[in-house]
């Protein structure tokens, strides 16, 4: 009976070691695939940016916002108001 117990313990340890190596292999493979996918992604992104050129960069609007346009005419409007008000 002791002989069978030692054989079962040895088989259990052997199975545990094989499963451990399998798990390490799976994790290593996943990390390697992520690394390769990252390299492909970086190369693809850099290639896209290089081939797209400078034409697709976002631009600010050409128009002046309403509040700034009103402020540019404010000095002239204030002078006209002073002249009309204080000349009387």
Steps between C-alpha positions, in 0.01 A plus 500: 500500500785738573646433156174608327486811720852604388414437135184715530696780673763488224230510230330794676826695523581421137153620393535817711837580342364439148199728574732768640714492186184513288373805692835677468496428126148639457585820691825542307317451170236759590767752597687430175183545292424830676855617430474412131155662475642813665785518251259457209274768649785750544627438147147535361433820692834653399443399137154652502626826647788508252285427195209719608718807486440839652170571320282323754614691806209668678478875444334767708211682344588788274216713637549727797267413786215744558622631835848581367357665188283719721796596717700609194231756414447602861745794505348658191147451631596649838652808338187551287281464810709755692484745215122471468438512873734776614467733202145597588 
